């Protein structure tokens, strides 16, 4: 039973090694990628993981309207409550609220009430609705909710500053730009800034907690030489923080200074180093070869190496299992066909007529005739296989060679027997040619095939 299973598995590998490898690799890839796949998690504007609909308990967020007018310098206190759908307060918990695309953490009291200070930045001026959202944590049992508060917003004009260094530079040099937004001497965080050179947008930035932000731009060849303007812009219009623009001049020279290799300008005005066009491709390749994918590929390679090793060591055979009956159709020269039932008894490690009949079903006569026909037809692998068949049959019939041995074991048996040196050399020639024809992908050349056939024709054993 074990021999038959090994025979079936081996023939599956031999018959379609490419499809077998692809199938095994595909299964491994699907399994490993499925196991190692990552789950996408939504994030808020600050990059914090958030979850709004994964809980099981619905909530209701209520927020009080803000009386009077508010501004960045005259902030409001937003008050509200968070309860479940049946009215139970979400009490004494830290909750995350989002307003103007910014999140903040607040604490509820025993009644589910909360309060926090609100300084408008991007809210539209005049009477406006401000949206507030409750964003539960991923592990929370609660589901998110949103509310809207109505208020009147008054605009505040900030002070926008810009520093650049150096003031003179050439293509490829680095330009450092620092910009800040302040109101009444205090920095304002989370304000968007656009940095432009000569009207072309190069960077979009956001001020930090102290109201400033710094960036570095490597000057591309697209910037003309001569006097140029570097500007910082707050891209607001009719917002709580007024839109502002400030600028400084730079002198762009043909060459010199700390200029390094030139950069290329992209369509949106950002810059990239020469050759950085390959970076997206490199990033895609790196992102594809995750640990599961790499494991699947390596597993496939190992399977192929094992298969080749087994073949090279002669541990694999295409032999038909024991007592396997095969029906062979032989075509005669008179175009008549006859069917003969032949019983071929082999062991799993022995290669016999069954492994060559698929290739030479139209050949006629005995082994000697079929060897000649295969040579004439240019089927050198088939000729060598028939030659090995002839030699092994001769040894089996006259010298008592037993079944269950590979072609290399057959050669060792002959070397230890009473056969003459010339006979052993003939067996060696045929076995080496057979190993090449049956177990490698190298095509058999005519000279080697003729040598094996000639030694097989002359090989004869009377008795031992």
Secondary structure, 3 states (H helix, E strand, C coil): CHHHHHHHHHHHHHHCHHHHHHHHHHHHHHHHHHHHCCCCCCECCCCCECCCCCCCECEEEEECCCCCEECCCCCEEEEEEEEECCCCECCCCEEEEEECCEEEEEECCCCCEEEEEECCCCCECEEEEEEEEECCCCCCCECCEEEEEEEEECCECCEEEEEEECCEEECCCEEEEEEEEEECCEECCCCEEEEEECCEEEEEEECCCCCEEEEEEECECCCCCEEEEEEEECCCCCECECCCEEEEEEEEECCCCCCCCCEEECCCCCEEECCHHHHHHHHHHHHHCCHHHHHHHHHHHHHHHHHHHHHHCCCCCCCCCCCEEEEEEEECCCCCEEEEEEEECCCCCCCCCHHHHCCCCCCCCCHHHHHHHHHHCCCHHHHHHHHHHHHHHHHHHHCCCCCCCCHHHHHHHHHHCCCCHHHHHHHHHHHHHHHHHHHCCCCCCHHHHHHHHHHHHHCCCCCC
